[in-house]
């Protein structure tokens, strides 16, 4: 995929939100952002990650918590994750302990009011 790094800004913005000691899979990242092409597209974005912008690329792992990054970066990814307290079960991150789920957006919670009005209209027989 010949996509400029600027085209991946929404991916990098979300990856920057992943807290220390937490990880997300390529597939989950793609699902959260509704990326066409799914996990593979998320992989392209992480592979094109620019250095010096503070993007914690190492917090994105493969399905099942596997490190898919080729060497020598795979070892570096593992060291970075371990330095953040991430535990491994064999060759994979313990996802049960370290998987990140972003908090629900506050705007979605506030968005419930208009829906409530629509529901109340139905309740009044309108």
Number of C-alpha atoms within 10 A of each C-alpha: 6 5 10 10 14 10 10 17 13 13 21 21 11 14 21 16 12 20 13 17 18 19 27 22 23 24 22 19 21 19 15 14 14 11 16 11 11 17 19 14 18 24 21 15 23 22 11 14 19 14 9 6 9 11 19 21 20 20 26 26 24 19 17 12 22 18 21 15 19 9 9 8 13 14 13 13 22 21 14 17 21 14 12 14 13 21 17 17 10 8 10 17 25 17 21 9 13 18 18 19 12 12 6 8 8 8 8 9 9 10 10 10 11 10 11 11 11 11 12 12 11 10 9 7 6 8
